[in-house]
């Protein structure tokens, strides 16, 4: 249904048995996050915290905790938005089936933002930063953060809501060197729309005013992460998906979302940076402390009886995984327009999204001869040259023509398909000294690392083994070996110390493997715990692709370089051990875990 507010949504969820009310006081410092993670892991309902310690405001999380609940929230609008997108993908659909699209113009009208001329609920009251729920999710977090912010900025050359950008850029409310109630931290990463605005404001003699919205219609938070074409404002999508036009008001040069629960207004200081972080992030590790822009706070507005909307991020899958699910549901039809020849693309959530993209394309360039990677390489280059997908570290792409049943959402079967056909002499294409995701610390520097395209097509070359050879052997210094997936060996190796030592260890391993029969085992992953690696597909993709840097950590049996192209004749080896420069893994605070253990049984009975 089309909600009028966050409170409206929460009431609807409760009416339909999809809300857990926690009436006891809960500490926002780690305790709320511990409860959230447990409810999420059990596919539980949204959580309303009625009493947040140190704050007069209620808080809600796990709103999008399951795919089913996310679809429930948008049950009256998602199909209408899909129809709008269908017409965008192919306008001829209107002529083919006009009755199907009778309601589409009305849905599209919701995309037009509406100026609040009289009432503006978010302006009913004001507060201060320290009165907001100071949610801290992980023990090493540098302070309290807004985890579902909608950061609004406008184009300085063409101000106004239709040239605005709304992004989900992390906001640090306390800690580090921030002056309490006067400053907050603004963390944004590569390929974010706010960066374009920031660059232009730095060239002009005018203040860079911004607003941070929290809460409001559930569609507003979703719009902040929706990958829209540059120049198309998120307010339009927020209106369509919410079934209600985005209402706004300008006050003293600041834009306010009329339906938001909270709105922090302020000025982003042009030449001031302060340490932001650390913060437990969605790759399953901390993003470390770095200098980021500072926002000088002007006012903190809130509506009557507001709800603070937050989430907890960590090793995926988490609540924010539902964003990726819904995005895929909506934009699948637009994929061929954005990437000609591409059939499917999956930013693998369990691997932290950007570390691993898997794709299926068409291979049509030379139908009169045996297929080899040609068109799919063109598609891969397009993917790595476009917006957010340019941050991919591993991009695996194969051809639909080889098996029409293969798909990117059955990851074990997809990897089987690839490993049966891969030719490591031909199918690896590296990019070195390039950009990777800001949150990925596996590279050679902050935002710096390498990429590899693994592009394979053609006939099946091998059958994959599901057992180790009876005479399989490892050199001294290596531990347990096990089959992680068909065709994949996981090997427990000694703790990683230095690059030089790693080279020596890998040379010893490669020499040991060169004369062993490993045809059905084309991939080997070195790790800290082979049993954990083999404990499920989520473990496998998380360890393998978040803990390796392609240019530094890929080796191979029988490797060689021919005209600057690296390949190998035997198994490929990925060194996915934890390295000294990696960010720490996220681990809950044991005392908080013990505290929640004390009353968890009673809470669990409530849902």
Buried (B, 14 or more C-beta within 10 A) or exposed (E): EBBBBBBBBBBBBBEEEBBBBBEEEBBBBBBBBBBBBBBBEEEBBBBBBEBBBBBEBBBBBBBBBBBEBBBBBBEEBBEBBBBBBBBEBEEEBBEEEEEEBEEBEEBBEBBBBBEBEEEBBBBEBEBEBBBBBBBBBBBBBBBBBBBBBBBBBBBBEEBEBBBBBBBBBBBBBBBBEBEEBBBBBBBBBEBBBBBBBBEBBEEEEEBBBBBBBBBBBBBBBBBBBBEBEEEEBBBBBBBBBBBBBBBBBBBEEBBBBBBBBBBBBBBBBBEEEBBBBBBBBBBBBBBBEBEBBBBBBBBBBBBEEBBBBBBBBBBBBBBBBBBBBBBBBBBBBBBBEBBEBBBBBBBBBBBBBBBBBBBBBBBBBEEEEEBBBBBBBBBBBBBBEEBBBBBBBBBBBBBBBBBEEBBBEBBEBBBBBBBBBBBBBBBBBBBEEBBBBBBBBBBBEEBEBBBBBBBBBBEEEBEBBEEBBEEBEBEEEBEEBBBBBBBBBBBBBBEBEEEEEBEEBBEBBBEBBEEBEBBBBBBBBBBBBBEBBBBEBBBBBBBBBBBBBBBBBBBBBBBEEEEEEBBBEBBBBBBBBBBEEBBBBBEBBEEBBEBBEEEBEEBEEEB
